[in-house]
Amino acid sequence: MPPALHGPSRRLLLAGALAAVSAAVTGCSSDSASSASGAERLRIGYFAFPSGDLLVKNGKLLEKALPDHEISWIKFDSGASVNQAFLGKSLDIAALGSSPFARGVSGSSPIPYKVAWILDVAGENEALVARKATGITDVAGLKGKKIATPFASTSHYSLLAALETAGLKPSDVQLIDLQPQPILAAWQRGDIDAAYVWLPTLDELRETGTQLTSSKEVGAAGKPTLDLAVVSDDLIARNPAAIDAWRKAQAQALSLLKSDPDGSVRAVSAELGISAADARAQLSQGVFLTPEQVVSADWLGTDGSPGKLLTYVTDTGRFLAAQKQVDGAPSEDAVREAFYLKGLPGVLK
């Protein structure tokens, strides 16, 4: 994969695609903060992935907290498309993996957004699986093989880290950029030998595959990945109260995952259109922090005192630069500037 583009060249090349994304997402001017009815508009990007985000959506927690807002939920397949939508000013808040976030704040023209919350920590819900028919049983056995993953995603980052640990360079394998559903189709046709991807596609691959490693193992080895919530600089400037309401809703969802597991299973089952048993199994593979842990020094931190996430994102940027995935690694100061921690931990009260 060629290095990610930054600055004016990136914006020019993406301009046409961003216009299409903006039109599809908003249905109106991407710069407008209000709907046709005059209500404040919030455009929220999410993934069909088991987490507290789905509890917020299913329970309409944000709609209840902000009845005077018009809230739209837009589903995305990967962090790369979320980054494009923020460049096109088509989103206000969105779920985004830590790796695409590190990409977004790299270079001389960072995307105008900031991380404001942690949704989950990648565990067994993202993994590298090889087709059983290949006979591959470890990562080193992938040399010369075709491996699919969504480029610029947390799975892509974890795959590169797993290859490095196994003594392989990206050039030692054939990396293929595919989204989750096309990965499944390519797997079933036998067009690929392995894939690094997340739930629910991951569970389908496991049925005929051998798991070689997971993001839990990669994280334990020093390269953790997370699902974050990012907010646009424009929303921070015009409506910080909405961000506080969003955080409170997310904190409530994290608490519900612990206190009401059955209700959480029902919500995820309904949102993903899967059985309760499958929803319970998928939720069990994630790592969900408590709201108090999110704002602790071990993770997001508080205003004026960012937590270890600052180091994780900075290290991710450096790793991606070393792998020629971005033009240049972001400095720690640049990453710190991309944190929005105002109001924490008071927002949890």
Long-range contacts (C-beta under 8 A, 24 or more apart in sequence): 1-151, 1-170, 1-175, 1-177, 1-325, 3-324, 3-325, 3-326, 3-327, 4-103, 4-106, 4-107, 4-152, 4-325, 4-326, 4-327, 5-327, 6-106, 6-107, 6-108, 6-109, 6-326, 6-327, 6-328, 7-107, 7-108, 7-109, 8-109, 10-107, 10-109, 11-87, 11-109, 14-84, 14-87, 14-88, 17-84, 18-84, 18-85, 18-87, 18-88, 18-90, 19-88, 21-81, 21-84, 21-85, 21-88, 21-90, 22-85, 22-88, 22-89, 22-90, 25-72, 25-74, 25-85, 25-90, 25-91, 26-90, 30-88, 30-89, 30-90, 31-89, 33-234, 33-238, 33-239, 35-70, 37-70, 39-68, 39-69, 39-70, 40-66, 40-68, 40-69, 40-70, 40-239, 40-242, 41-69, 41-70, 41-71, 41-72, 41-92, 42-66, 42-69, 42-70, 42-71, 42-72, 42-92, 42-93, 42-235, 42-242, 43-72, 43-74, 43-90, 43-91, 43-92, 43-93, 44-71, 44-72, 44-73, 44-74, 44-91, 44-92, 44-93, 44-94, 45-74, 45-75, 45-76, 45-82, 45-85, 45-91, 45-93, 45-94, 45-95, 45-96, 46-73, 46-74, 46-75, 46-76, 46-94, 46-95, 47-75, 47-76, 47-77, 47-95, 47-227, 48-75, 48-200, 48-271, 48-272, 49-95, 49-125, 49-198, 49-199, 49-200, 49-227, 50-125, 50-199, 50-200, 50-268, 50-272, 50-279, 50-282, 50-283, 50-286, 51-95, 51-119, 51-120, 51-227, 51-286, 51-288, 52-119, 52-120, 52-250, 52-253, 52-254, 52-256, 52-257, 52-288, 53-95, 53-119, 53-227, 53-229, 53-250, 53-253, 54-267, 54-268, 54-271, 54-272, 55-253, 55-256, 55-257, 55-264, 55-267, 55-268, 56-249, 56-250, 56-252, 56-253, 57-271, 58-267, 58-268, 58-270, 58-271, 59-253, 59-267, 61-249, 61-252, 61-253, 62-245, 62-246, 62-249, 65-245, 65-248, 65-249, 66-242, 66-245, 69-242, 77-150, 77-179, 77-180, 77-181, 78-150, 78-152, 78-153, 78-179, 79-103, 79-150, 79-152, 79-153, 79-154, 80-150, 80-151, 80-152, 80-153, 83-111, 83-152, 86-111, 86-112, 86-113, 86-230, 86-232, 87-111, 89-232, 89-234, 91-232, 92-231, 92-232, 92-234, 92-235, 92-242, 93-229, 93-230, 93-231, 93-232, 93-235, 93-243, 93-246, 94-229, 94-230, 95-119, 95-227, 95-228, 95-229, 96-227, 96-228, 96-229, 96-230, 97-153, 97-154, 97-157, 97-225, 97-226, 97-227, 97-228, 98-154, 98-157, 98-224, 98-225, 98-226, 98-227, 98-228, 98-309, 98-312, 98-313, 98-316, 99-152, 99-153, 99-154, 99-156, 99-157, 99-158, 99-225, 99-316, 99-320, 100-152, 100-153, 100-154, 101-228, 101-230, 101-313, 101-338, 102-313, 102-314, 102-316, 102-317, 102-320, 102-326, 102-330, 102-335, 103-152, 103-317, 103-320, 103-325, 103-326, 105-313, 105-317, 105-330, 105-334, 105-335, 105-338, 106-317, 106-320, 106-321, 106-326, 106-327, 106-328, 106-329, 106-330, 107-326, 107-327, 107-328, 107-330, 110-330, 110-334, 110-338, 112-232, 112-233, 112-234, 113-230, 113-231, 113-232, 113-233, 113-338, 114-230, 114-231, 114-233, 114-236, 114-338, 114-339, 114-340, 115-228, 115-229, 115-230, 115-300, 115-309, 115-313, 115-338, 115-339, 115-340, 116-229, 116-230, 116-231, 116-243, 116-246, 116-247, 116-340, 116-341, 117-228, 117-229, 117-246, 117-247, 117-250, 117-294, 117-300, 118-226, 118-227, 118-228, 118-229, 118-289, 118-294, 118-299, 118-300, 118-309, 119-226, 119-227, 119-228, 119-229, 119-250, 120-226, 120-227, 120-286, 120-287, 120-288, 120-289, 121-219, 121-224, 121-225, 121-226, 121-227, 121-286, 121-287, 121-288, 121-289, 122-154, 122-158, 122-198, 122-215, 122-216, 122-219, 122-224, 122-225, 122-226, 122-227, 122-286, 122-287, 123-214, 123-215, 123-216, 123-219, 123-285, 123-286, 123-287, 124-214, 124-215, 124-216, 124-285, 125-198, 125-199, 125-202, 125-215, 125-282, 125-285, 125-286, 126-154, 126-155, 126-158, 126-196, 126-197, 126-198, 126-199, 126-202, 126-214, 126-215, 126-225, 127-196, 127-197, 127-202, 127-206, 127-211, 127-212, 127-213, 127-214, 127-215, 128-158, 128-159, 128-162, 128-194, 128-195, 128-196, 128-211, 128-212, 128-213, 128-214, 129-194, 129-195, 129-196, 129-197, 129-202, 129-205, 129-206, 129-209, 129-210, 129-211, 129-212, 130-193, 130-194, 130-209, 130-210, 130-212, 131-187, 131-190, 131-192, 131-193, 131-194, 131-208, 131-209, 131-210, 132-208, 132-209, 132-210, 133-190, 133-208, 134-193, 134-194, 136-193, 136-194, 136-210, 136-212, 137-210, 137-212, 138-166, 138-212, 139-163, 139-165, 139-166, 139-168, 139-212, 139-213, 140-166, 140-167, 140-168, 142-166, 142-168, 142-173, 142-193, 142-194, 142-212, 143-168, 143-172, 143-173, 144-172, 144-173, 144-174, 145-173, 145-174, 145-193, 145-194, 146-173, 146-174, 146-176, 146-191, 146-192, 146-193, 146-194, 147-173, 147-174, 147-175, 147-176, 147-192, 147-193, 147-194, 147-195, 147-196, 148-175, 148-176, 148-177, 148-178, 148-182, 148-183, 148-186, 148-187, 148-192, 148-194, 148-195, 148-196, 148-197, 149-175, 149-176, 149-177, 149-178, 149-183, 149-195, 149-196, 149-197, 150-177, 150-178, 150-179, 150-180, 150-183, 150-197, 151-175, 151-177, 152-325, 154-198, 154-215, 154-225, 154-226, 154-227, 155-196, 155-197, 155-198, 155-215, 156-196, 156-325, 157-223, 157-225, 157-316, 157-319, 157-320, 158-196, 158-215, 158-218, 158-223, 158-225, 159-196, 160-319, 160-320, 160-323, 160-325, 161-218, 161-221, 161-223, 161-319, 162-196, 162-212, 162-213, 162-218, 165-218, 165-221, 170-323, 199-282, 199-285, 200-272, 200-274, 200-278, 200-282, 203-278, 203-281, 203-282, 216-287, 223-315, 223-316, 223-319, 224-312, 225-316, 226-309, 226-312, 231-340, 236-340, 240-342, 240-343, 243-340, 243-343, 244-343, 244-347, 247-343, 247-344, 247-347, 247-348, 248-347, 248-348, 251-291, 251-294, 251-347, 251-348, 254-288, 254-289, 254-290, 254-291, 254-294, 255-290, 255-291, 257-283, 257-288, 258-288, 258-290, 291-348, 292-345, 292-348, 295-344, 295-345, 295-348, 300-339, 300-341, 300-344, 301-339, 301-341, 301-344, 302-341, 302-344, 302-345, 303-341, 303-342, 303-343, 303-344, 304-341, 305-341, 306-336, 306-339, 306-341, 309-339, 310-335, 310-336, 310-339, 313-338
